[in-house]
Amino acid sequence: MPHQNIKWQPSASLDSGVLSSIVVLDTVDSTNTLVAHALEASTYSDARDRVERLFGGGESTTSTETVKGLASGTRGKAEDTPRKNARQGVSTTTRYEGRVASRGIRRWPGAGKSTMPLSVAVADAQSRCRGRLARTWVNQARCSLLATWALPLPTGLLTGPFGGWMPMVAGLAALEGLQDVLRYHGCPLADGGDPERVLTLKWPNDLFCRGAKLGGILCELVRVDQDWSALVVGIGINLFLPRQALPIAESTSLQLHYQDLPDYQTLRDDLVDAISWHLSGEMAPLGLYGSLDRTLNGPQGLRSRIAALSWTLGKRVRVVPVAGEPVEGRALEINPDASLRVQLSDGDQVDVSTADVGVLPEVAAVGA
C-alpha cells in the first residue's frame, strides 16, 4: 500500500507513535548541531541504536550533562565508556530525563515488516539557525517550526549516487505533513482560493507557498560505519513570522496565506507529529535493500510525486553554481540521480547537482 494513501491522525501528545525519542527545548544554537553532536557522543556502535536511544528512547546513553551542554551551544563530551551494541544484548540504563515522550517504534503500515527508528529535537528558537550553502535562517521565538530529525539509513545510500534525493524526500514529507495539519484544522486560504498547488517544492530543498519560500530543509550525514549511518534532517517553516521580519522579498509565512491557524504550540506539535509520520513512511522503504529503484521510479514512485509538486520544473531559472559562471535556461526534469536538467537558451542541456537555482519571471514573446 503506498504511504500517501495512509492517513495521518493527530495524537494526544507530541508523538505520532513512529518516534523513538523527542526532546523539546526553549532555545538552542542549532537543532542540527545538537542532533549531530548527540549522535557522535552516543556510546552505541550501531547507527540504528544511536537514533533509537538518542533522547531517552529505550535505553539512552546520552547523559543529562551531554544534552544540557549541547543545548546551551557547547559540544558535550562523550562518556568514557566502550561502544555498546544493543543488538548484541548489552543493556544500559536511561540517564537523561527531560521533556521526552517515548512510546517506542511502530511498524508503519506501508513498509511491511520494516521499522524506522526516528528521533527529533524541537526548539522554539535558534540562535545559530543555518541553512544550505552556509546561509543563516532567520527566526523569532515561537514563530517558526524549528526541528531536526535523525534516522538511520544504509551508508551506501547516503554516500552513493542517490544521496541527492534525501532533501527532496524530506521536503515531500514536510509538504504532506503540513497539508494534513491544515486540512485537519480546517484552515482556509485567506483569499478564498483553490488550495491545490498552493504548497510546492522548489529544487532541491525548499518548501514554497504561492511562489515564495515558506521553509527549507538541511540534510547532513553522521557517518557511523560502512553499513549504517545517520541522516540528520533539519526542517524550518515560517509559521507566524511577521511580514516585516521576513529576510527577503521572496520569502513568506504561513499566517499570510491561511486563516484560523491554531495556536503556536498546537501547530508546532501537530506538524512534528505529522512530518514524523510522513518521514517514517517515505524513508523506511529506502532502507530496505532491493527496493530503492521501485521506490524512486515506480508508477507512484518518489520521483514522479516530487516532480508533480515541483515549483521549478517547466520554469525559466537562473543557476548559480558553487564554482563557475551563472547560466539561465528552462528546468526540464529531475534526473534519476536527483540532479536538475536545464535547457539553455542556445539549446544545450546541462545537469545541475550543487547550485542555487532561482525561478525567473516569464517574459512575454514579442507580438503576443
Secondary structure, 3 states (H helix, E strand, C coil): CCHHHCCCCCCCCCCCCCCCEEEEECCECCHHHHHHHHHHHCCECCHHHHHHCCCCCCCCCCCHHHHHHHHCCCCCCCCCCCCECHHHCCCCCCCCCCCCCCCCCCCCHHHCCCCCCCEEEEECCECCCECHHHCECCCCCCCEEEEEEEEEEEHHHHHCCCHHHHHHHHHHHHHHHHHHHHHHCCCCECCCCCCCCCEEEECCCEEEECCEEEEEEEEEEECCCCCEEEEEEEEEEECCCCHHHCCCCCECCHHHCECCCCCHHHHHHHHHHHHHHHHHHHHHHHHCCCCHHHHHHCCCCHHHHHHHCECCCCCEEEEEECCCCCEEEEEEEECCCCCEEEEECCCCEEEECCEEEEECCCCCCCCC
